[in-house]
């Protein structure tokens, strides 16, 4: 928790590091000599922007589509279209994203793009399943998402991040939480990974441990995932929001309010509509509890002020009483001395 608070205080440092990285990628794009290099540079930029600013990512998608049309290459056109569907899915525009993927036949997708194709399908249908109101819709989208996930696992290299994450997620979906946790723990103990990879792994572990009833390990991994997200300057994330909800349920209203406020700020800057909607489901409740806690604290402080004021008044009265008694005693002693002198 201390490291998370320190990371939050250093958000501007991580954000500036991200901006410097984006500046370097823009420079590489400007220096590109041929269409292949430009296409690659545009892809690197939109990959960095998608979890950071979806509007900018969408602009680079359009440039990638234009470049693919100019080259006339079918594989580049499919890649650019999938990029656009991926960004639209991040923005919560699922219908628009599906309209794009539905126009692409699987047999037309190059082998090297098929894991990406299935990743987009899995992500979009999983989100639709989570937000469907009718049970039959929820089951339909869940089946489509699971089918895409099975394809990802089949095409991923064992030992890779994609393989570990998707296999663990499948075990979680089936209620096999211990198996899911073991897969991620084994991956973390043997593989090399980036800060963002660590965030994804910790998030999956938090889900497993929460369902296993191990709240301590679940909270630990929510903290790890939140720290990694913020250090990677990711704005479209889930962990810090879930951590805020978790702390609210534990009674830590102040931290819950702070973390949800930061999550809302990042989601809005990223234009991640889905994340904004998710936070809006809980934030008004936490905000109301936070306001009540502040009001309660103010009321307590007012009572403390009144009590301290009364104690100060009693202290003044006591001092005045002691001073008066001291004077009376002094006067009595002076009178005794004078009487003794007269008697002498």
Number of C-alpha atoms within 10 A of each C-alpha: 12 8 11 18 13 11 18 18 10 13 16 12 14 17 18 12 15 19 13 12 14 17 13 13 17 16 12 18 19 11 12 15 10 8 13 14 14 19 20 14 22 24 21 17 22 25 17 19 23 26 22 25 23 25 19 16 25 21 15 25 26 16 17 26 21 14 20 22 14 11 12 11 11 14 16 20 19 23 23 25 21 23 27 25 27 27 27 24 24 24 24 20 17 20 14 13 24 18 11 17 21 10 10 14 9 14 8 11 17 15 13 11 16 18 21 17 25 22 19 24 25 23 19 25 23 20 19 19 22 13 12 14 10 9 9 11 15 18 14 14 20 20 16 17 23 20 14 22 25 17 16 22 19 13 16 16 12 12 13 13 21 18 20 24 22 20 22 25 24 19 18 20 14 10 14 16 21 16 16 26 24 15 20 22 15 12 19 17 8 9 10 11 14 10 14 18 19 20 27 23 24 26 22 23 31 28 20 28 21 16 16 16 10 12 14 12 17 24 21 17 25 27 24 23 30 29 25 23 23 23 22 20 23 23 27 27 21 20 26 24 25 23 24 28 23 17 18 20 12 10 12 14 22 18 18 25 25 15 23 23 19 16 24 23 14 23 26 16 15 25 22 28 18 18 23 21 14 15 21 13 10 15 21 12 12 22 18 13 17 20 14 13 14 13 12 12 12 12 12 12 12 12 12 12 12 12 12 12 12 12 12 12 12 12 12 12 12 12 12 12 12 12 12 12 12 12 12 12 12 12 12 12 12 12 12 12 12 12 11 10 9 8 7 6
